[in-house]
């Protein structure tokens, strides 16, 4: 069973799966087709990937532009991260706003975001692994992002480790979004 926690951002959800623990460790099922279908969420996952990061790493804010835009389900499976999603949908009541989540391997919650959101995170444990399910395969010609520091996100790292690519991304204020808010996504 998955508990659904609404966020301020229409369509973006925090999902809390049941976590079963015993002397062997834990068992978690973050995705069940029937539960996602009953919630009206994407079930057309096309790709699974993960990233491994060390303490202080900031990744993002990433997304793919249409026609390769992606619904995403992200979950921290090792360590802990300060996870961020940003609403990029023109016409959304929360356009340009962000939501922050504490994702870790103890609580095992996941964040679901429909098309039109940027995603990023900062590693706050020694190491962290994030798993991603996405509705479209990676398309390098549609790969996009925004500078991690171009919004007032309170990143919890003093000296962030950021890739050269991410340092060169456009600032939010300079980005002309191709995404449009569809009120049917508001749940």
N, C-alpha and C positions, 0 to 999 in steps of 0.2 A: 504494500500500500504506500502511496505517495501523498504526503500532505502538501497542499498548494498554498503558498503565501503570496498574496498580492503585493505589488510594489507601487510606488508613486507613478511609475512610467507605464502607460497603457500597453498591455501585451507582454511586458517583461514580468516573469514570475520567478520566485525562489521555490524550488521543489525540494522537499525533505523526505527522502525515502526512508523506509524502515531499516534500521541497522540491527542485525542479529549478532550478538557477541557471546562467546563461550571460551573455554580454556584454550581452544585452538586459534582464536583470533576473531575475525568478523566476516560477515557476509552482507553485501549490499546489492540491491537491484535498482539502479537509478532510472531505468527505462523499461516500460511495459507497454506494448502496442495498444492493448485494450484501454489502459488508463489514459494514455495520451489522446487516443481517438475520442474517448468520452469527454475530455476537456477541450476538444477542438484544436489540439496542438499538432504541429508538424510530426508526421511519422515517416517521412520520405528521406530518411538519412541516407546520404550517398558516400560519406567518407568519415572515417574515424582516425584521429591523430592525437598525439600528445606532445607536450613540451616539457622539458626538464630545465629548471633554473636554479641558480644559487642565490644566497641571501643578497638582498639589495637590488636584484634585477628588476627592471621595469620593462614590460612588453606592452606595446600598443601605442595608440588606440587603433585597432585593426578592424577591417571589414572588407567585403567584396562588393563592387558596384554592379548594378543591373547590366546585362541579364544574368549574371552569375551570382547575384546576391544570395545570402545564406541565412536561414534560420539556424540558431546554434543552441546547443546544450553543453555547458561547461561544468566540470566537476574537478575539484582538487583531490587527487587520490593518494598523494604523498605530501606531507608537510602542511603548510598553511600559506594562504595568500590574501592580500587586500585586493579584491576583485571589483572592477568598475565597468559599468555599461553607460553609454551616452546615447540619448535619443537624437537621431539625425533626420527624422521625418518632418518635412515641411508641413505646416498645418497642425502638427500635434500640439496639444495643450502643454506638453513638457519638452518641446523642441529645444535642444541645446542644454538640457538638464541631465544630470547624471545620478546614478544610484550606486552605492557602495555595499559590498557583501563581504563577510568574513567567511571564506571557504577553507575547509581543512579536512584532514583524513579522519577526524574523530566524529564530527557531526555528519559529514558526508553529503551535505546539501549540494544542490546543483542550481545553476541559473539558466533559465530558458529565455532566449531573446529572439523575437521574430526579425525578419528582414527590416533593415533600417536602423540598426543599432551598431555602434562601435564598441569594441571590447578591449580591455587591457587589464593588467594586474601588476602588483609588486609582490615579490617573494619576501615574506616576513619570517620564515623559518630558515634553517641552515640550507635546506634544499626543498624543492617543491616540484611535483609533477601534476600538470593539468591535462585532463582528457577532454577532447572535443568531439561531439557528433555534429555534423553539418549537413545541410540539405542539398548543397551543390558541391561538386568537386572543386578543388583549388584551381583557379584560372589566373595565371600570372599577369595576363593582360587586363584583368579587372581587380587585381589586388590593390587595396587602397588603405589609407589611414590618416590619422590626425596626430599632431604633436601631443605627446603625453602631458606636457606642461602648458597647453594653450587654454585650459579651463581652470577653474579654481578648485581642482581636486586636491584634497589634503593627503597627498602621498606620504606614507609613513616611513620614508627612507631619507637619510641625510645626504648621502652621495649615491644617487641612483646609477646603476650600470645599465646603459641604454645603447642599443645597436646604432651603427652609423646610419642605417636606413631609417630607423625611427627618429633620429635627430633631424633628418632631412624632410620629414613629412610636413605638409602644410598645417598652419594654425587653424583652429576652428573658425575664427572670424574671417579667414580667407577662403573657406571651403564653400563651394556652391553645390549643395546637396541635390542628388538625383532622386532621393527618396521622398515619398508622399505618404502622409498619415491616412490610414483607412480605419474609420471608426469601428469596423467589425472586428479589428484586432484588440479592441479594448476589453474584451472578455465579457 
